[in-house]
Structure formats: structure tokens, C-alpha cells
Amino acid sequence: MVNFFVNFLSEPTVVLGLVALIGLIAMKNRPSAVIQGTMKTMLGFLILTAGSSLISSALTPFSTMFNAAFGMSGVVPEDNSLVAAVQTVLGFETPMIMLLSFVINIILARLTPFKYIFLTGHMMFSFAGTMAIVLDQMGINGWTAIAIGSVVEGLCMVIFPAIAQPYTRKILKTDEVAFGFWGSSLIVFTGFIGKLIGKKDRDEENDTWEKVKVSDKFDFLKDMSILMSIVMIVVYIFTAIMAGSDVVSELSGGQNMIVYAIIQAMTFVAGVLVLLQGVRMFLGEIIPAFKGISQKLIPGARPALDVPIFYASGPVATTVGFLCAMVGGILATLITTQMSVVVLPGVIGLFFMGGAAGVFGDKLGGKRGCVVASFLLGFLFTLIVALAYPLIDVTVYGVEGLWFASTDAIIVAVVMALIGMVAGA
């Protein structure tokens, strides 16, 4: 039974479809509208997920080429692979923490002013795994670890969306959706810094990367997909050349280096376009459906959703944000060569978080704010991992080359580890 519920919660498409179904039924919609809304919610999320998978499939070889190009080795921030790797040791605690934390989340949303329902399934799983690892290293396991971990995660599932909500409301221009992602605090913080450094007397309507003026000779660059394609092709070809033909040949199965780089760059852009289409369809259905839950079952409740919900608000800023976050991440990587561990640029994390930071910075502080926010995010994202790394040793589980990536979870884990040290755990 426990495995059924864990598997259920781990499949966000089904969870979100059920949420839409319950909400639409609660609003007493016609059966045809219930079926349509439920199916389109699930389809929208699957399209979004397909876009994310395309992006990840293009970024994985890019990361390999980048590391080979600059001769670096160290740890890569990547939550899901890390948590999956320790399940042979913590395979009981992790799913139980995930399941019970969701129950606590619902109770808190019903009884407290924090009306947020955290619906990002893979984030729930990675946070639960983080709690299991930290508590195990404090000498706490079994049901005691489950009790502590589920309470901590359940609280975080309402606290972090609440912290981000004032900014989420401004970016999305609605108060009916929240931010359910374990990097939200860093994205909000860097967006706030971008706002401070952005032009004080800026024209909010026009000081944005979405309205950059382009000469008529280059009016084709006004198409976001074309601009993104050109930029990413240049980045991929340069990285492939620096990595060398042997590395690229191994990745491509013998395909020409330049052709492979172009195809991977275009695959990345295709993934972004697919993702944006999924976001639009998904939000168009889940927001009205969730009103039924907020009106009938948990008054005032908001769904806390994954980071891609912001990309449609600034597609160009998303691209600029990713590139600037990469620069910040590379700079931080160079600094970590003088620290206890070298943290390699986590390209996938830098895209998803850096892109969101770019949107936040662009909306709050204009073009300058976008650059500052995303650069700072890439820098801090990498540096935080290096600073926290000595506190939690994942090599005891036989895991090499991976460490935690979600900054919210890292902050909580570090606080718990420090408390354990003080208490002598």
C-alpha cells in the first residue's frame, strides 16, 4: 500500500490530473468539461515534461564536452541521481518521508494561513532523500528519521512557497499559483538583487529583453526561436571544438563534430519551445481547475508548481539568464579549485534555475537586472555546494562525483547538520 501511494505521488502527471479532476467536479462542471480539463492538464504537463527531457538530453553531452574542453574533474550538483543512488541503503526512509510530508502539507494548508499545496513530485522525492541522508549521518534512522524528516519537509513545502509568493505574484500576474521548487529562495534572492541593481527610473514596459530593438536587416532575430538557435549553435560549436574530435566522436558515435554540435544545439531549442507550449496548456487548465479545491475543500489554497511555469513570461530572458548563469557558474568553479572540492558547472541546474532568475531579474530590474540576477545565481549555486560539501559525506554510500543541487534543501540540510554537531549527534 505504501509503495502504491509513493509511486502515485512520484508520478506528477497522474497527481495533477487527479487535482484537476477533483477541482472541476467540486465546481460542478459538466462531465464533458471535467474530462476535457483533466485530459488537457495531463497532456500539458506531459508536453512540458517532454520539453524538459529534450533539454536535458542536449545538455548532458554539452556538460561532458565542457568538462573535457577545460580539463576539469570534481563533483556535479545533481539531486535526483544522488538520491536514487542511495536508495539501496535508505530505500525505506525516503519514500515514507515523502508520503507523510505530503499529508502534513495538506494539514498545514487546511489549518494555517500557509495555503500552499506542493505538487512538484520529483522535488518532493529529492528533498525526502536529502532528509534521509542527513539524518542517517546524524545517527538517526528508521521511524525516528521518518518522523523528523517528514515534519521538516512538510513545513518546508508551505514555508518556501510563502517566501516566494510576493515575487511569484508579480512575475505571473496572478495570485492563484505558487512556486514549488527547491531553489526558489535563491532565485527570489538573486531576482531581488537584480531589482536593486537595475535602473532606478527604468521604463518597465520597454526595459526588458523581450523588447530589445533590432535593426530591420536582422528582424529575423525578433523571433525568439531563431535568436536562441543562433546563440546556442555558436556556444555548442565552440565547446565541441575546444573538447576535441575524439571526445565528440565518442559522444556522437562518429558523427561529424560540427553537425553533431548543431543538432544538439537545435535539440536544446526545440526542447525549450516544446516546454513553453506545455506550460501554456498546463497553466491554462490547472489554474481554473484548482479554484474548485480552493473554494470547496481547502479555502484559499494555491498549487505550488515547478520552475518552468515562469519561462513563458520571458522566453528571451530565460535564454539570457541561462548564458549569464553559465558564466557565473564557471567563475565559481574556478574559485572552487582552491577549496576542499571542485564543483563542476551543473549545466542542467544552471539552465532551469538560471533561466528563472533571468525572468525574475528582467521583470524586477530590466535587462541589467536579468544579467545581474542570473550571473549571481550561477555563481552562488556553485559556491554554496562547495561551502556545504564538507558537512555531508555522500561517499560513505559509494557515491562518487555527485552532490546535492537544490539550494533550499542544502540550506535546511546544513542547518540540521550543524544542530547535530552542536548536539553531538
C-alpha positions as CSV (number, residue, x, y, z in Angstrom):
1,M,0.0,0.0,0.0
2,V,2.8,2.4,0.9
3,N,4.6,1.7,-2.4
4,F,1.3,2.4,-4.3
5,F,1.0,5.8,-2.7
6,V,4.7,6.6,-3.1
7,N,4.6,5.6,-6.8
8,F,1.4,7.6,-7.2
9,L,2.9,10.8,-5.7
10,S,6.1,10.2,-7.7
11,E,4.1,10.5,-11.0
12,P,3.1,14.2,-11.2
13,T,1.1,13.7,-14.3
14,V,-1.4,11.5,-12.5
15,V,-1.4,13.7,-9.4
16,L,-2.0,16.8,-11.3
17,G,-4.7,15.1,-13.4
18,L,-6.4,14.0,-10.2
19,V,-6.1,17.5,-8.8
20,A,-7.8,18.9,-11.9
21,L,-10.5,16.2,-11.8
22,I,-11.3,16.9,-8.1
23,G,-11.3,20.7,-8.7
24,L,-13.6,20.5,-11.8
25,I,-16.0,18.1,-10.1
26,A,-16.1,20.4,-7.0
27,M,-17.1,23.3,-9.2
28,K,-19.9,21.1,-10.6
29,N,-18.8,21.4,-14.2
30,R,-20.4,19.4,-17.0
31,P,-18.9,15.9,-17.5
32,S,-17.5,16.9,-20.8
33,A,-15.8,19.9,-19.3
34,V,-14.4,17.7,-16.5
35,I,-13.0,15.2,-19.0
36,Q,-11.6,17.9,-21.2
37,G,-10.0,19.9,-18.3
38,T,-8.5,16.8,-16.8
39,M,-7.0,15.4,-20.0
40,K,-5.6,18.8,-21.1
41,T,-4.0,19.3,-17.7
42,M,-2.3,15.9,-18.1
43,L,-1.3,16.5,-21.7
44,G,0.0,19.9,-21.0
45,F,2.2,18.6,-18.2
46,L,3.4,15.7,-20.4
47,I,4.3,18.1,-23.1
48,L,6.2,20.2,-20.5
49,T,8.0,17.1,-19.3
50,A,8.9,16.1,-22.9
51,G,10.4,19.5,-23.4
52,S,12.4,19.2,-20.2
53,S,13.7,15.8,-21.3
54,L,14.8,17.2,-24.7
55,I,16.6,20.0,-22.9
56,S,18.3,17.6,-20.5
57,S,19.3,15.2,-23.4
58,A,21.0,18.1,-25.2
59,L,22.7,19.5,-22.0
60,T,24.2,16.2,-20.9
61,P,26.7,15.8,-23.8
62,F,27.3,19.6,-23.6
63,S,28.3,19.1,-20.0
64,T,30.7,16.3,-21.0
65,M,32.2,18.4,-23.8
66,F,32.6,21.4,-21.5
67,N,34.4,19.4,-18.8
68,A,36.7,17.8,-21.4
69,A,37.4,21.1,-23.0
70,F,38.7,22.7,-19.9
71,G,40.2,19.6,-18.3
72,M,38.2,19.7,-15.1
73,S,37.1,16.9,-12.7
74,G,35.1,17.1,-9.5
75,V,31.5,16.8,-8.3
76,V,28.4,17.7,-10.3
77,P,25.4,19.1,-8.4
78,E,22.6,16.7,-9.3
79,D,19.9,15.7,-6.8
80,N,17.9,13.0,-8.4
81,S,20.8,10.8,-9.5
82,L,22.3,11.2,-6.0
83,V,19.1,10.3,-4.1
84,A,18.4,7.4,-6.5
85,A,22.0,6.1,-5.8
86,V,21.5,5.8,-2.0
87,Q,18.1,4.0,-2.2
88,T,19.8,0.6,-1.6
89,V,20.6,2.0,1.9
90,L,17.8,4.4,2.6
91,G,15.0,2.9,0.5
92,F,12.6,2.7,3.4
93,E,13.0,6.1,5.0
94,T,13.0,8.1,1.7
95,P,9.5,7.1,0.4
96,M,8.0,7.2,3.9
97,I,9.2,10.8,4.5
98,M,7.9,11.8,1.1
99,L,4.5,10.3,1.7
100,L,4.0,11.6,5.2
101,S,5.4,15.1,4.3
102,F,2.6,15.4,1.7
103,V,0.0,14.5,4.4
104,I,1.5,17.2,6.7
105,N,1.5,19.7,3.8
106,I,-2.3,19.2,3.3
107,I,-3.0,19.5,7.0
108,L,-0.9,22.7,7.3
109,A,-2.7,24.2,4.2
110,R,-6.0,23.4,5.7
111,L,-5.4,24.7,9.3
112,T,-2.8,27.5,8.9
113,P,-2.5,30.7,6.8
114,F,0.0,28.9,4.6
115,K,-2.4,27.8,1.8
116,Y,0.1,26.1,-0.5
117,I,-0.1,22.5,-1.9
118,F,3.3,21.4,-3.1
119,L,2.8,19.4,-6.3
120,T,6.3,19.0,-7.7
121,G,6.7,15.3,-7.3
122,H,10.4,14.8,-8.2
123,M,11.3,17.7,-5.9
124,M,9.3,16.0,-3.0
125,F,11.3,12.8,-3.6
126,S,14.7,14.5,-3.8
127,F,14.1,16.5,-0.6
128,A,12.9,13.3,1.2
129,G,16.1,11.6,0.2
130,T,18.2,14.6,1.4
131,M,16.5,14.4,4.8
132,A,17.1,10.6,5.0
133,I,20.8,11.1,4.2
134,V,21.4,14.0,6.6
135,L,19.5,12.2,9.5
136,D,21.4,9.0,8.8
137,Q,24.7,10.8,9.1
138,M,23.5,12.2,12.4
139,G,22.9,8.6,13.6
140,I,19.1,8.8,13.2
141,N,17.3,6.3,11.1
142,G,14.1,4.2,11.0
143,W,10.8,5.7,12.2
144,T,12.6,8.5,14.2
145,A,14.2,9.7,10.9
146,I,10.9,9.4,9.1
147,A,9.1,11.4,11.8
148,I,11.7,14.2,11.8
149,G,12.2,14.2,8.1
150,S,8.5,14.3,7.2
151,V,7.8,17.2,9.6
152,V,10.7,19.2,8.3
153,E,9.8,18.6,4.6
154,G,6.1,19.2,5.3
155,L,6.9,22.6,6.9
156,C,9.2,23.5,4.0
157,M,6.5,22.6,1.5
158,V,4.5,25.6,2.7
159,I,7.2,28.0,4.0
160,F,9.3,28.3,0.9
161,P,6.4,28.9,-1.5
162,A,5.1,31.5,1.0
163,I,8.5,33.3,0.9
164,A,8.4,33.3,-2.9
165,Q,4.8,34.3,-3.3
166,P,5.1,38.1,-3.4
167,Y,7.5,37.7,-6.4
168,T,5.6,34.8,-8.0
169,R,2.5,37.0,-8.0
170,K,4.3,39.9,-9.7
171,I,6.0,37.7,-12.3
172,L,3.0,35.6,-13.3
173,K,0.5,38.4,-12.7
174,T,-1.8,36.1,-10.7
175,D,-2.1,35.1,-7.0
176,E,-3.6,31.7,-7.9
177,V,-0.3,29.8,-8.4
178,A,2.7,29.4,-6.2
179,F,6.4,28.4,-6.7
180,G,7.1,24.7,-5.7
181,F,10.8,24.2,-6.4
182,W,13.7,23.7,-4.0
183,G,15.7,26.5,-5.5
184,S,13.1,29.2,-5.1
185,S,14.8,31.1,-2.3
186,L,18.0,31.6,-4.3
187,I,16.0,32.6,-7.4
188,V,14.0,35.1,-5.4
189,F,17.1,36.4,-3.7
190,T,19.0,37.0,-6.9
191,G,15.9,38.5,-8.5
192,F,15.8,40.9,-5.6
193,I,19.4,41.9,-6.1
194,G,18.7,42.3,-9.8
195,K,16.0,44.7,-8.9
196,L,18.3,46.7,-6.7
197,I,21.0,47.0,-9.3
198,G,18.6,47.6,-12.2
199,K,17.9,51.1,-13.4
200,K,16.0,53.1,-10.8
201,D,14.0,55.1,-13.3
202,R,13.6,52.5,-15.9
203,D,10.6,52.1,-18.3
204,E,9.1,48.9,-17.1
205,E,7.2,48.4,-20.3
206,N,10.3,48.6,-22.6
207,D,13.3,47.9,-20.4
208,T,13.1,44.1,-20.9
209,W,15.0,41.6,-23.0
210,E,11.6,40.7,-24.6
211,K,11.6,44.1,-26.4
212,V,15.2,44.5,-27.5
213,K,15.2,46.7,-30.6
214,V,16.8,45.0,-33.7
215,S,17.7,46.6,-37.0
216,D,15.4,45.8,-39.9
217,K,18.4,43.9,-41.5
218,F,18.2,41.5,-38.6
219,D,14.5,41.5,-38.0
220,F,14.6,37.7,-38.1
221,L,16.2,37.9,-34.7
222,K,13.0,39.1,-33.3
223,D,11.8,35.5,-33.4
224,M,12.9,34.1,-30.1
225,S,13.4,30.6,-31.5
226,I,15.8,31.9,-34.2
227,L,17.8,34.1,-31.8
228,M,18.1,31.2,-29.3
229,S,19.1,28.8,-32.1
230,I,21.9,31.1,-33.3
231,V,23.2,31.7,-29.8
232,M,23.2,28.0,-28.8
233,I,24.7,26.9,-32.1
234,V,27.7,29.2,-31.5
235,V,28.0,28.0,-27.9
236,Y,27.8,24.3,-28.8
237,I,30.3,24.5,-31.8
238,F,32.8,26.5,-29.7
239,T,32.6,23.9,-26.9
240,A,32.8,21.0,-29.3
241,I,36.0,22.4,-31.0
242,M,37.6,23.0,-27.6
243,A,36.7,19.5,-26.4
244,G,38.3,17.9,-29.5
245,S,37.2,15.5,-32.1
246,D,38.0,12.3,-30.0
247,V,35.6,13.4,-27.2
248,V,32.8,14.5,-29.6
249,S,33.2,11.4,-31.7
250,E,32.7,9.2,-28.7
251,L,29.5,11.1,-27.8
252,S,28.2,11.2,-31.3
253,G,29.0,7.7,-32.4
254,G,31.3,9.0,-35.2
255,Q,29.2,11.9,-36.5
256,N,30.9,15.0,-37.8
257,M,31.8,17.3,-34.9
258,I,30.1,20.4,-36.3
259,V,27.0,18.6,-37.5
260,Y,26.7,17.0,-34.0
261,A,27.1,20.3,-32.3
262,I,24.4,22.0,-34.5
263,I,21.9,19.1,-34.0
264,Q,22.4,19.2,-30.2
265,A,22.0,23.0,-30.1
266,M,18.8,22.8,-32.1
267,T,17.6,19.9,-29.9
268,F,18.0,22.2,-26.9
269,V,16.0,25.0,-28.6
270,A,13.3,22.5,-29.7
271,G,13.1,21.3,-26.1
272,V,12.5,24.9,-24.9
273,L,9.8,25.5,-27.5
274,V,8.0,22.3,-26.5
275,L,8.3,23.1,-22.8
276,L,6.8,26.6,-23.3
277,Q,3.9,25.1,-25.2
278,G,3.3,22.6,-22.4
279,V,3.5,25.4,-19.8
280,R,0.8,27.4,-21.6
281,M,-1.6,24.5,-21.9
282,F,-0.9,23.2,-18.4
283,L,-1.4,26.5,-16.6
284,G,-4.5,27.3,-18.8
285,E,-6.2,24.2,-17.3
286,I,-4.8,23.7,-13.8
287,I,-5.5,27.3,-12.5
288,P,-9.2,27.3,-13.1
289,A,-9.5,23.6,-12.0
290,F,-7.7,24.3,-8.7
291,K,-10.3,27.0,-7.9
292,G,-12.7,24.2,-7.2
293,I,-10.3,22.8,-4.5
294,S,-9.6,26.2,-3.0
295,Q,-13.3,27.1,-2.9
296,K,-14.7,23.8,-1.6
297,L,-12.0,21.7,0.2
298,I,-9.1,23.9,1.3
299,P,-10.3,27.5,1.1
300,G,-7.6,29.8,-0.4
301,A,-5.3,27.0,-1.4
302,R,-2.8,27.5,-4.2
303,P,-0.9,24.8,-6.2
304,A,2.9,25.2,-5.8
305,L,4.3,24.2,-9.2
306,D,7.7,23.6,-10.8
307,V,10.1,26.2,-12.1
308,P,9.2,26.1,-15.8
309,I,5.9,28.0,-15.1
310,F,8.0,31.2,-15.4
311,Y,9.6,30.7,-18.8
312,A,6.6,31.7,-20.8
313,S,6.7,35.1,-19.1
314,G,10.1,35.8,-20.6
315,P,11.5,33.4,-23.2
316,V,14.3,35.6,-24.2
317,A,15.2,36.5,-20.6
318,T,15.2,32.7,-20.0
319,T,17.9,32.3,-22.6
320,V,19.9,35.3,-21.4
321,G,19.6,34.0,-17.9
322,F,21.0,30.6,-18.7
323,L,24.0,32.0,-20.5
324,C,24.8,34.5,-17.7
325,A,24.3,31.8,-15.1
326,M,26.8,29.6,-17.0
327,V,29.4,32.4,-16.8
328,G,28.7,32.9,-13.1
329,G,28.9,29.1,-12.6
330,I,32.2,28.8,-14.5
331,L,33.7,31.7,-12.4
332,A,32.7,29.9,-9.2
333,T,34.1,26.6,-10.5
334,L,37.5,28.3,-10.9
335,I,37.3,29.6,-7.3
336,T,36.4,26.1,-6.0
337,T,39.7,24.8,-7.4
338,Q,41.2,26.4,-4.3
339,M,38.7,24.8,-1.9
340,S,38.0,21.4,-0.5
341,V,36.2,20.2,-3.6
342,V,36.0,21.3,-7.2
343,V,32.3,21.9,-8.2
344,L,31.8,21.4,-11.9
345,P,29.1,23.6,-13.6
346,G,25.8,21.8,-13.2
347,V,24.6,22.7,-16.6
348,I,21.0,21.3,-16.2
349,G,20.6,23.1,-12.9
350,L,22.1,26.3,-14.3
351,F,19.6,26.2,-17.2
352,F,16.4,25.7,-15.1
353,M,17.4,28.0,-12.2
354,G,19.4,30.5,-14.2
355,G,16.6,30.8,-16.7
356,A,14.1,31.6,-14.0
357,A,16.5,34.0,-12.3
358,G,16.8,35.7,-15.7
359,V,13.0,36.1,-15.9
360,F,12.8,37.4,-12.3
361,G,15.6,39.9,-12.8
362,D,14.2,41.0,-16.1
363,K,10.7,41.6,-14.7
364,L,12.0,43.3,-11.5
365,G,15.1,45.2,-12.7
366,G,15.0,45.2,-16.5
367,K,17.8,44.0,-18.8
368,R,20.5,44.9,-16.3
369,G,18.6,43.1,-13.6
370,C,18.3,40.0,-15.7
371,V,22.1,39.8,-16.3
372,V,22.9,40.5,-12.6
373,A,20.4,38.1,-11.2
374,S,21.2,35.1,-13.4
375,F,25.0,35.7,-13.2
376,L,24.7,35.9,-9.4
377,L,22.6,32.7,-9.3
378,G,25.1,30.7,-11.3
379,F,27.9,31.9,-9.0
380,L,26.1,31.3,-5.7
381,F,24.5,28.0,-6.9
382,T,28.0,26.6,-7.5
383,L,29.7,28.2,-4.5
384,I,27.0,27.1,-2.0
385,V,27.7,23.5,-3.0
386,A,31.4,23.9,-2.4
387,L,30.9,25.6,1.0
388,A,28.4,22.9,2.3
389,Y,30.2,19.9,0.8
390,P,32.4,19.1,3.9
391,L,29.4,18.8,6.1
392,I,27.7,15.9,4.4
393,D,29.7,13.0,3.1
394,V,27.8,11.0,0.5
395,T,30.9,8.9,-0.4
396,V,30.0,6.6,2.5
397,Y,27.1,5.3,0.4
398,G,29.5,4.6,-2.5
399,V,28.5,7.7,-4.4
400,E,31.3,9.5,-6.2
401,G,31.2,12.6,-8.3
402,L,27.7,13.8,-7.3
403,W,26.3,16.1,-4.6
404,F,23.1,18.0,-3.7
405,A,21.9,20.7,-6.1
406,S,18.7,22.1,-4.6
407,T,19.8,25.2,-2.6
408,D,16.7,25.3,-0.4
409,A,17.3,21.7,0.6
410,I,21.0,22.3,1.1
411,I,20.3,25.2,3.4
412,V,17.9,23.1,5.5
413,A,20.3,20.1,5.5
414,V,23.3,22.3,6.6
415,V,21.2,23.8,9.5
416,M,20.3,20.3,10.6
417,A,23.9,19.0,10.3
418,L,25.2,21.9,12.3
419,I,22.5,21.3,15.0
420,G,23.6,17.7,15.0
421,M,27.2,18.7,15.5
422,V,26.3,21.0,18.4
423,A,24.2,18.3,20.0
424,G,26.9,15.7,19.5
425,A,24.8,13.6,17.2
